[in-house]
């Protein structure tokens, strides 16, 4: 029997790239929990997230509140799938602090999916109504303008996923 290594899984990808789908797959591993930003934001800020500025404010508050809890989970030996976007250097710096503070292994899953596929998935998701948030094409464009793929100098252990996660 091999000993399981506590791991912090991070997810980088545009809206509807498949981050939450991959999170569910990763979260099925033993002794692994998923912490999903969209679930928390929809519960804590119902009807308050009208635009990108609202999201940035609420997400910042949530990260500050969740950081000690995430450290506790990792320190207890539980792997965490952090279904928060790791889509900008600033977001990833916060995640890097969690890794530094806990000393756990990590894996940054970069979902490299073309905009056209993300838009198709987003429209389908919006039509089905099963997601916490409806995102318009205009919001997709606004958020995508800020998207920055992970760079080698950031020092993450990266696994690239291309279009396979639906």
Buried (B, 14 or more C-beta within 10 A) or exposed (E): EEEEEBBBBBBBBBBBBBBBBBBEEBBEEEEBEBBBBBEBBBEEBEEEBEEEEEBEEBBEEBBEEBBEEBBEBBEEEBBBBBBBBBBEEEBBEBBBEBBEBBEBBBBBBBBEBEBEBBBEBBBEBBEEEEBBEEBEEEBBEEBBEEBBEBEEEBEBEBEEBEEEBE
